[in-house]
Amino acid sequence: MRPPISMAKSLVATILSPMASVAMSGLLWASSAGAQDLSVVAHGQYLARAGDCVACHSNPGDQPFGGGRPMETPFGTLYSPNISSDQATGIGAWTADEFYTMLHTGRSRSGALIYPAMPYGNYTKVTRADSDAIFAFLKSTPPINRPSRDQDLHFPYNNRSLLNGWRALYFSEGEYKLNVAKSAEWNRGAYLVEGLGHCSMCHTAINALGGSSDAAAFQGGLIPMQEWYAPSLTSNREAGLGDWSIEDISDLLQAGVSKRGAVYGPMAEVVYNSLQYLTDADVRAMAVYLKSLPPTGETASPTKAESQDKLRLSPLGKKIYTAQCAECHGTSGEGRGWDFPPLAGNQSIQMTSSVNPIRMVLNGGYPPGTLRNPRPYGMPPFAQELSDVEVAAVVTYIRTAWQNHGTAIEAKDVNALRSAPLN
C-alpha cells in the first residue's frame, strides 16, 4: 500500500514477479471484467505486495487471498478472513468506501471491531488513493467461495468490546502526515515503513495486553507466535542501522542478503512475499528512513561472570566451530560475501537475545530466493547432530570469539527452542 508510483514502475513490479502466473492472471482478470482500469489494478497489486497481504490472507499452497490461515497467539487462535472477490464470502460486495473505512478505522463492514493482528494501527496511515487501488486489485482476483472462520480466542479475549480499551491505549487513527522538514525521499520511506510495511509490528516489543508503546518503537521484541526475535533497529547492541550504508540496508531488504548478513525466519518470508518486488527507489527510501531512526543503547561489554562461562564453554565450542562452521564462515568468522555471512562483528549474533543464533544452529535455513539472489546458499540443521550442551557451546563461542561482545548461553536455553515452530 504505497503512494502513487509511475505506471511503468508498477508494471515492471508486476511483470518481474516470480509469481508471474498470478501477476499476469491479475491483469487478465481485470481485462476480462472490463470494469477496472489496468493501471489502477497493476498499482494496487504492487501495493498489496508491499503490504504482504498474501502472507496472512492465504494458506501456504492454497489460492491467494482466500483466507483461513491460522495464527497462534498468546490469546488464542485467529483466522484470517477471505478477501478475494467472492460476492458471498469475500469482499466482492464491498464498496471502496467500506474498504477504506476498514483500513482506516479497524472496523469491519458491519462495524465490528477488528482484532489488532490485522495491523490497522499502521494501515490507517494509507492514503485514500492507495486504498482504492488495493481494493481495485482485490476485486479483480478470482472469487474463492470460502466462509471466513470464527476466531477461537480464550476468555475474556473473545469479548470484542474489550478492544475499545485496547484502542484507547494503542490506536491513533489518521493518514500519514508529511514531515516538511524532511526530504521527499525520507517521507516516502517513512510512509512505507510506518504504513503498509508495518515494520514496527514485529520490531517493537508487545506487552501483556497485546499493545506496544510508541516510545519503544523499533527497539526489538520477541515474536511470540513464531518464537523468533525481531532485533532492535535502533540499538548498536542489536541491529542498529546507524553505521550501515544505504546500499547494505537496501540489499538486505530487497535481495535478502547483504555484506552485513542475511535474513531468515519470518523476515525471510517478508522479503520473499513483499520487499523483493518493490522498486529500487522505494527500497532506497525505506533504507534512508530506517537509517535515520534515533539510536538507542550502547555497545555491550562482558561481565566477569560471563567471562567465566565463556572460558568453560569456549574449548568445546571452538572445536565444534572448526569442524562444522569454519569451512563456510571462515576460521575467524570473516564470512564469504553474500553466500556465507560474517559472524565476527555481526550484531545479530551478539544481541542480548540469543534466540536467533540458537534457532539457526538447531534448524538451519535459507535466505529467501529473490530476483536478485535466486539461488541462495543455506545452512544445514544441527538439531539431530548436536546435543543441547554442544549447541550452547558453539553458539557461546561465536557470540564471544573475535572480539564479539555477546554473552554465554546454557543448555536449557537451547532445549527450550527445540520444539519451536519451523516457520
N, C-alpha and C positions, 0 to 999 in steps of 0.2 A: 504494500500500500504506500505508494510514493507520489510526490507531486508530479505534475506532467513532465514527461521527457519527450524527445522528438520521436516522430513516427518511425524514423529509420532505426533508431536505437531500440525502440520497443520491438520492432520486427526482428532485429538481429537477436535480441534476447530470446524470442520465440523460436527462430529457425535453428539456432545453435544448441537447443536443448537436447540432452541425451534422451529425454522422454519425447523424442521427435514425433512419435506416433500420436501421443496425447496432444502435443502442441499443435500439430497440423490439423488434427481432428477438431481442435477447438475452433480453428479458422473455418473449417468446413461446416461445423455445426452452425456457426453464425451465418455463413453464406447461404446454407440451405434454408434457414429460418427466414432470411430476408428481412429481419427486424432489427438487427444490430449493426451499427457502424463498425466495420472491421478494425479501424484504428483504435476505437474505444475498447473493443474486445481484446485486441492484442495488448493494449496498455494495461487493461485490467488483469490479464493473465500475468504480465510482468509484476504487477503489484501483488497479486495473490502469491506469486512465488516469493517475492520479497518478504511477505508476512509469514511464509512457511505454513500456509493454511492446510496444505495437503497432509502435513505430518500428523496433525491431531484429528482431522476430519476424514481419515481413511485408515482402514485396517491394512497392514502390510500385505501386498499381493492382491488386494481387492480393488474394486473400481474406485477411482478417486472421488472424494467428496461425498461418499455415501454414508459417512458417519459410523457410529457404533464402536469406535476404538475405546477399549477400557483404559482408564488412567487411575492407578492405585495412588491414594493419598493417605495421609495420617487420619483423615476424617471419613474415609470410606472410598468406594469406587465411583468414579464419574465416567459417563459415556458421552462421547462427542455426538452432536446432532447431525442429521443429514442436511447438507447444504447444496445438494445437487438441484437441478432444475425441475425435479418432480413436483407436480402440482399438489398432490395429496400429502406427501411425506417430506418433501424438501422445501425449497424456498421459491418454487415456481409460481406460487400465487401471491408472493410478497410484492410490495411496491418498493421503488428506490427510496422513498421517504422512510418506510418501515425499516429497511436495511440500514440506512444511515442512523436512525434512532437507536437501533440495537448496538451498532459500533460505538456510538457517541455516548449513550447513557447506560449501557449494560443492562438493558431491559429487553425481553423478547417481544415478539409481535403482539402477544397477548398482554403485555405489560408486566409479566412475571420477572422478578429479579434473577439475573444470571449469576451462577457461581463464578468466582474470580479465577478459576482455572482458565477460563476464557480471558485473555489479558486486555479487557476493555479499559483498564486503567491506562494502558498505552494507546489502544486503538482510538480512544476518544480524541487523540491529537490529529487523527487523519482528516484531511480536508474533505469537503462535500464532493468536489470533483473526483477525487481519487476513490471515495466510497462508491460513487456512481459507476466508475469504470470497473471496479471489482465486481459490483453487482451485475453489470452487463456481461462480464465474463462468466460468472457462475450461472447466470440464466442461459448461457449458450452451451453449457455442458449437457451430456446425455442424462435424461432423468433416471434416477435409481429409486425404485419403489421399495423403501425400507423404513418402517416407522422408527423414530428415534426412541431409544430405551429410556426408561425412568432411571434417575440417579439412585444409587444404592449407598446412602451415607448413614453413618452411625447417629444415634440420638445424642445430642439435640441438633446436630448439624443438618439433619434432614428438614428442619423447620426454616423455610426460606425467609421468614420475617426477620430472623436473626441477622440477615445480610444488611439490614438497614443500619445496624450498629457498626458492622464492618465498613460499610460505605462511608459512614460519617467520619470514621477514623482514617481511612486509607484511600478514598477515591475522590479525585478532583476532576470534574467534567470540564472539557473545553478543548478546542482545536489548538494546534501548535502556534505559538506566538513568536514571530521573528525577533531575534536579538539584533537590533540595529547597530550595536557596537561591534558586531562580528561580521566576518565576510559572508558572501553568498554561499561559498563552499562549506564553511563551518555550519551555517544554518541548515543547509541541505543535509549534512551529516547528522546534525542534532535531530532533525525531523525523522530521518531513517532510523537512527539508533533508539530514540525515545518513543517513536511511534510504532509503525508496523513491525520493526525489527524486535521490539520488546526485549532488548538485551538485558535490561535491569531485572527482568523477572527471574532469571537464573543467577545473575551475578550480584544479587543483593540478598542478604540473609532474610529468611522468613521466620516470623515468630510463632508462638503457640496459637495465635488467632488466625494464622494464615496471611498475615499482613507484613509489610516492610516499611521501614522508616525512610523518608527522603534523605535524612542525614546520613544514612548508611548506604546510599545508592552506589552501586558498582564496587562495593567493598568486599564482595565474595560471600559465598554461603554454600552449604550442603544442599544438593538437590534430593529431597527425601524420597521421591518416587523412584529414582534411578540409582541412588547411592553413589553418585559421583560428586566431586567438589568443583563448583564453578569459582575459579580464583578471582581475587580482587583485581580489578583493572586499574586501581589507583595506588596500590601499595608496592613499593620496591621489594618487600619481603615475599611478594607473590608474583603477580603478572603485571605489575605496574608498567605502563607503556611509555613513560616519560623518556626513557633512554632508547626506545625502539625507533627505527626510522619509519617514515611513512610507507616506504616500499615494503619493509618487513611486515608491518601490520596488514597492508593490503594483500600481500602474498598469503598470509595466514588465513585471512577472511575468504579470499576468492579461490585460492588453489588448495587450501587445507594444509599446506606446508610452507615453511619459510626457513631462512638460515637460522632463525631463533628457536624453531621447534615445529611440532605438528599437532593437529587436533585429533582427538579420539573421543569415544563415548558420545554423549548427547550432542556435543559441539560438532562432531563429525557429521551427524545427521542434519544439523542446521546448514552446514556448508554444502552437503550433498543436495538437499532439497531446495535450498534457498540462495545462499550467498554466491555460489559459483555462477549464477545466472545474471547477477547484477552487472551493469555497465562498469567499465573501468572508472569512469568519472564518479559514479555513485559509491563504489568501493573506496576510492580515494577520499571522498567526502566523509565517509564513516570513519576512516583512519584518522583524518585531520581532527574530527570531533573527539574521538576516543583518546588520542594523544594529548588533547587539551584538558582532560579531566584533572582536577586538582589532586596532587599527590598526597598520600597519607602513609604513615608508618615509616619506620626506619629499618635499615638492614639488620637482620637478626645476628646475634653472636652467641656461640655455645656457652652453656654454663659448665661449672666444674663437674656436676653430677652427670650431665650429658656426655662430657668428655670421657668419663669413666666407662659409660655404656659403649661408647664408640670403641674404646680400646678392647673391650671384651668381645665385641662382635666383628671388628674390622678384619682380623685374620681369616675367619671363615668367609666373610662377605667378599673380601678381595679374591680369595681362591675361587669362589663361585663366579664372580665377575670375570675373572681371567678366562675361565673355562667356557662360559656361556654368553658373555656380552661383549668382550673386548674386540672380537673379530669385526663386529658391525660398528660399535660405538667408539672404538679406539682404546688403546691401553690407558690413556689419560683422559678418557671421556670427551675427546675433542670432536667426535662425530664425523660424518662424511656427507657434507652438503645436505640437500633436501631429503635424501633417501634415509639417512640414519641420523636423527637429530643429536646435537651435542648434549651431554649430560653435565659436563663441567660448566659452571656458571649459569646453568639452566634454572631460572627462577621457579618453574613449576615443580622441579624436583625438591626445592628447598623450603617450600611453603610450610606453615605451621601444620596444616592438614596433610597427612601422609596418604590419604585415601587414593588419590590418582596413581602415584607410582606403585603402590601395592597392587591395585587393580590391573595395571599394565603388566606387572610381572606374573600375576596369577592368570589373567585371562588373555593377555596379548591383544592383538587387534591391528586394524589397518586404518590409516587416514582414509578419507573418502576418495573415491575415484572421481576426478573432476576434469573439466575440459582442459585445464592447464596441467593437470597431473593425472592422466588417465590410467596409468599403471603404477599405483602406489606400492611401495615396499611395506611389508607388515612385520609385526613382531610375534613370534610363536608364544603360546601359553606355557607356563611352567607349573600350573597348579598340580598336575599329576606327577611331576618330576621332583619338585622341591617340597620339603616339609615346611610347616609354619616357621620353625626356627631358621631354616635356610633362607626362606623368603625375607624374613625380618633382617637377617644378616646382610644379604646383598642389597636390600633397599636402604638399610642404615649406611652401608658402605658408599653407595652412590650419593646419598644425601650429605655425607660428611667428607668425602675424598676431594682432592683437587681444590682445596680451599672453599668448597661448598659449605654453607652455614646452616644446613638442616639439622634436625635433632634425630636421635636414635629412636627406633620403634621396637616393639616387643612382639613376640609370637601371638599373643592374644589379639593384637591389632590386625594381624593377618587372618587369623581364624574367623574373626567377626565378618570378614568380607568374602569368605569362600562361597557363601550362599547368595551373594548379591546378584541381582538380575544382570544378564549379559548385555543389555541394551545400552 
